[in-house]
Each structure stands twice: as C-alpha cells, then as structure tokens.
Amino acid sequence: MDAVKERKTAAVWQYDVLIAGSGAGGLAAAVTAAHHGLKVLVAERADTIGGATARSGGWAWTPGNPLAKADGVNEPRDAFRDYLKAVIGEADYDGERIEMFLETAPHMVGFFQKHTPLEWAAGKKICDIYGKLPGAGTGHRSVAAAPFYAKSLPPHLLGILPDQFKMTSFWGMGIMAGEDLGHFLNAFKKPESFLYAAKRFGVHLFDKLVYRRNMQFVNGLALVARLAQAADEKGAVIKTRSAVESLTRDADSRVTGAYLQTPEGLVRVDAARGVVLATGGYPANVERRKNFPRNPDGTQHWTLAPAEADGSGLELAESAGGFFDQSGRSPAAWCPVSLVTFKDGSEGVFPHIADRAKPGIIGVLKNGKRFVNEANGYYDYVAAMLKAVPEGETVESWLIGDHRAIRSYMFGYAKPRPVPTALYTKYLGCIAEADTLDRLAEQCGIDPVGLMETVARFNQNAKQGNDPDFGRGETPFNRYGGDASTGCPNPSLAPLGKGPYYAVRVLPGSFGTFAGIAVDARSRVIREDGTAVDGLYSVGLDQKSVFGGNYPCGGINIGPALTFGYAVGRELACVRQYEDDGSAMPSEEYRGTVLAGE
C-alpha cells in the first residue's frame, strides 16, 4: 500500500529497477542490472537519450583500468590516492566514496569491455591536470568509447539517439580528441592527414544525404550509443518522452516506484528493487543556479547541458527525505564558453576546451592583463576569471590570437583553414578581427595599452620557452595541449606574431553541477542525519561530486558516473563477484569500510 495518495493511471508497470535519466550513469546502471537478470526500465524526459553525456568528449577518468595494465602500466592505488588528496584537500576528501570509486572503476571498464558491445580507446597520453602534485599521472588513466559506424545499430535505437552536438562538430561530423583531431589540424601539412580527413568528411556527406544524419559516432555520442545498445540487447526497456513526476513509498517510507508521465498517459511503475535518479543535475535551473558565485539572479551563467538538466532528480530526492549537499570547493564543473548567434536567431554555447592551450593564444581581462595559465584545465580558467574580475563588473575575458594560430587551430567556434575566417568574423560575428592589437582592443572594450604591454611581455618570455607569470608550459598536461610543430622551445608557448589579430569573448559556463543529492559510498540517497532512504539511489551529476567540487583531470564527470552506475546495478542485483575477472569484492587494495563490512 503506497504511503502517498493513489492517482488514477492508464496502466501499472512492473519492473525490478526504474532509472530516471539516460546519461552515462543511468545507462551504466541499466546495463549492469539487466546483465544480472533484473527487469529494468529507463525513463528519459527528452525525445532523445544521452543528456549531457551525448554532447561531451566522452572521456572517463578511470585510474588503474585494465587497458593501462595491458600496456604494462601498473600504478599502485596509493598514487591515485596521493594525487586526489593533493587536489581535493583534507576538508573535502570523502574517503569512503573515493575508495569505492578506485576499487570499482577498473572492474567497470573490464565489465563493459568483456560483456557488452562497448569497446574502449585508451587515453595513453592524457595527463592529469596538476602535474606538479604528488601522484599526478602522465597518461593511461582515461578511457573513451571507440568510434564506430552507426549503421550496425537497430533502427529503434538510432531513432532515439541525438545527432552529433552542433557546437563541437564540423558541419555535423564529430571529431575525437587525439589522433583523429590531429589529422584534421594537419590536413594541409601532411598528405596522409589530408587523405584521412577527406575520406572522413566524404563519408559524412554521404551519410547526411542518405541517412539525414551523422553516422560516424565518436566521443560521448559513441559512449551513449554503445551503452544503449548493450541495455537493449540485455532486455532493458528505454522509453523517451517519459518523465518521472513523483515517487511512491510504502508505510515504512521505502521508495517503491514512481508515477511517470508517458506518451501512453500517466503510468505507475512499481520497482521491486529500487529507483535510480540520473537526471543530469541542475545546471539548467536558473533558480537553483543562484548558488553559483557571481551569479545572484541565476542568469549570468551558460551551461552546455540540455534543458532537461533542471534539477528534477534533486526535487524527487528531497521529496523522499534526501537533501541538497552544497559542500565542496565549487557547485559546478566550470567551463569557459562563448556565445554564437545563428541566422535563425538561435544561440549556441561553445566550450573552450582546446584552443586556450595552443601557442599564439592568450587570455586577458578588460584591463588587457593575463590572469591565468591558459593551458591548465577549463575549470581553472573559469575559477580564475571569477576571482580576478573585480566585484561589480561583468565576469568576462577574451582569448586573443594571431593570424597563424587562428588559421592553424580551432579558435572558439571558428574552424582553421581551409574554412574562411569571414564566416565567423563577418557572417556570424562571433569573433572580432583587426589589423593591429590596439584596434582589436578598442573593438572589444579592452584597455589597448594594457593589452599591448601584456603581449610584449608574453612574447619576450615565450621566445625563451617560459612563462614566469603563470607557469604555462611547465607540466605535461600543458605541453600535451600545445603544438610542438611551431619550432618554439615550449610547445605551449609561442609569441603572438603578425596580424591580423582575433578575439573571442569568454563567459563563465559549465558542463554540469558538482553540488547535488547527498549520497553514501553505495550511492544510496541519504538524509541529513546520514541514514539512507531505502530503495532510492542517485548517480551521475544528480549525486554530489565525489571529488568535492574539484577537477583533477578531464573525464571526472563521466568516469564516476559510469563507475557508480555500474556499482549500483551490481548492488541492486546483489552481486559479490566481479564480472571481468571473477575476483571477489573487495580487493586487497581497498581501504574503505563499506564493502569490507558487507
């Protein structure tokens, strides 16, 4: 008997597990639970699945993963602990949840590699951001879904998968970081890269003509597609346009299911094992975003997440007794963004992920001064901008680049040669152009004297391969994001040379939220007194960041989402042995108490 008032419904559906949301965390839980024989329903509000994951680069930070070990890289788990402790600090270091993550992540990668269509690509050269801290890695700690051609997917799945995210694609074609992107950037430098890029783009044009969409799946879209394929093959049901309206509970306050608004009408879903909240956090909720710094009315922030990431999971958790945990360094996964207004009146949000680190590009404030190591993480760029801009002024900065840099690399939404710069400077107007730095400064409202002094100092130091002001180029992460082909002493640094010069206005944005539903190490939703809400779990960006609002490496949203989703699926199925190698949980390296005490 439900403790909440019964509602008139079109049907009652019986499942073992109900999952609200279809990003990395929700789908990982669905695949794992279905693999172990549970009857699973994934309810997605939107017309398509994947949420923010489908828009992302798709990399997952998974230290100690089996791909690394296969390459002969066997790092001790203490190295990961040391690095995370150095980044997070003692106050926000959640030992139990981090132990669960470090214990489970390698087996998660192994499970999906062995038991699903998902094949991983190894991030052999992806470095941890803070290379000078103890335990920092220089590669082999990240994985991503391997690219694949989507014609192999069944039509009913292809129909609910989104196209490649417009803002980070090349005319609708996704490009994967690493070797794939390198070929496109070198297409007019190396014949083999030209042939590679021409073939990829030719296939894309054919697909757009025949299938009316991109079919070369890469990045987050490839991850979502493979997870959805695995869930489908294992019998899980995925329903789009189906929103969880409210939870049902029994007389003991145990969550027993939910009411769903579906195309068939209002439906009650009974979930015998539990409900998993994976709706993507609250980055699109203006009211909730008021807890972001320098954002008193919630509108001075631009997220890359879809509109459905509006805190619905958080509201459901609160309705059952859970609470909103806002502790930690920051409430969101910051990302510097710029805005592009298209001719149809729509506005796009572009994430500045790679361009900041390229030689010949710097970031400055309104006073023309640099304020950050541009080649560090995207999180650090926004954090520094929020701190450096004086109170009362608009939080903004500008990336400045010379002609060589802009034609060699991506610069905001602008693509390098052979795409004409006039498309972005004149037609779309998303970047500014001028023959001299002082004229560029005047166009953008930047102090011209300050900018010219900054460039003069930066150029002098860049010629020597150093940056005494902010240490740019001193870590493997910085240098990996640069370009060694310039001939300069440091791949992260090059003087700003001949004009014309270009600028793009950068604003504070995010990939998603770090603050979220309070959970324990088993991802059970907890009350403020620390007790668990029976039958209710939270994964992905709905749950509070396991890293205390810090950003130790790229992939620290998707890595924990997959890992905790996998762990929740296992818990719901009452599984003790790991699926990839048959070993018992936990391993000898585990230092937590949760698994050891089961």
Stockholm file with secondary structure:
# STOCKHOLM 1.0

chainA/1-598         MDAVKERKTAAVWQYDVLIAGSGAGGLAAAVTAAHHGLKVLVAERADTIGGATARSGGWAWTPGNPLAKADGVNEPRDAFRDYLKAVIGEADYDGERIEMFLETAPHMVGFFQKHTPLEWAAGKKICDIYGKLPGAGTGHRSVAAAPFYAKSLPPHLLGILPDQFKMTSFWGMGIMAGEDLGHFLNAFKKPESFLYAAKRFGVHLFDKLVYRRNMQFVNGLALVARLAQAADEKGAVIKTRSAVESLTRDADSRVTGAYLQTPEGLVRVDAARGVVLATGGYPANVERRKNFPRNPDGTQHWTLAPAEADGSGLELAESAGGFFDQSGRSPAAWCPVSLVTFKDGSEGVFPHIADRAKPGIIGVLKNGKRFVNEANGYYDYVAAMLKAVPEGETVESWLIGDHRAIRSYMFGYAKPRPVPTALYTKYLGCIAEADTLDRLAEQCGIDPVGLMETVARFNQNAKQGNDPDFGRGETPFNRYGGDASTGCPNPSLAPLGKGPYYAVRVLPGSFGTFAGIAVDARSRVIREDGTAVDGLYSVGLDQKSVFGGNYPCGGINIGPALTFGYAVGRELACVRQYEDDGSAMPSEEYRGTVLAGE
#=GR chainA/1-598 SS CCSSCCCCCSEEEEEEEEEECCSHHHHHHHHHHHHTTCCEEEECSSSSSCHHHHHSCCCEECTTCHHHHHTTCCCCHHHHHHHHHHHHCTTTCCHHHHHHHHHHHHHHHHHHHHHSSCCEEECTTCCCSCTTSTTCCSSSSEEEECCEEGGGSCHHHHTTSCCCCGGGSBTTBCCCTTHHHHHHHTTTTCHHHHHHHHHHHHHHHHHHHHTSSCCEECHHHHHHHHHHHHHHHTTCEEESSCEEEEEEECTTCCEEEEEEEETTEEEEEEEEEEEEECSCCSTTCTTGGGGSTTCTTSCSCEESSCTTCSSHHHHHHHHTTCCEECCSSCSEEEEEEEEEECTTSCEEEEECSSGGGSTTEEEECTTSCCCSCTTSCHHHHHHHHHHHSCTTSCCCEEEEECHHHHHHSCBTTBCCTTSCTHIIIIISCCSEEESSHHHHHHHHTCCHHHHHHHHHHHHHHHHTTCCTTTCTTCSHHHHHTSCGGGCSSSTTCCCCCSSCEEEEEEEEEEEEESSEECBCTTCEEECTTSCEEEEEEECGGGBCCTTTTCCCSTTTTHHHHHHHHHHHHHHHTTCCBCTTTCCBSSCTTCCCSTTTTC
#=GC SS_cons         CCSSCCCCCSEEEEEEEEEECCSHHHHHHHHHHHHTTCCEEEECSSSSSCHHHHHSCCCEECTTCHHHHHTTCCCCHHHHHHHHHHHHCTTTCCHHHHHHHHHHHHHHHHHHHHHSSCCEEECTTCCCSCTTSTTCCSSSSEEEECCEEGGGSCHHHHTTSCCCCGGGSBTTBCCCTTHHHHHHHTTTTCHHHHHHHHHHHHHHHHHHHHTSSCCEECHHHHHHHHHHHHHHHTTCEEESSCEEEEEEECTTCCEEEEEEEETTEEEEEEEEEEEEECSCCSTTCTTGGGGSTTCTTSCSCEESSCTTCSSHHHHHHHHTTCCEECCSSCSEEEEEEEEEECTTSCEEEEECSSGGGSTTEEEECTTSCCCSCTTSCHHHHHHHHHHHSCTTSCCCEEEEECHHHHHHSCBTTBCCTTSCTHIIIIISCCSEEESSHHHHHHHHTCCHHHHHHHHHHHHHHHHTTCCTTTCTTCSHHHHHTSCGGGCSSSTTCCCCCSSCEEEEEEEEEEEEESSEECBCTTCEEECTTSCEEEEEEECGGGBCCTTTTCCCSTTTTHHHHHHHHHHHHHHHTTCCBCTTTCCBSSCTTCCCSTTTTC
//
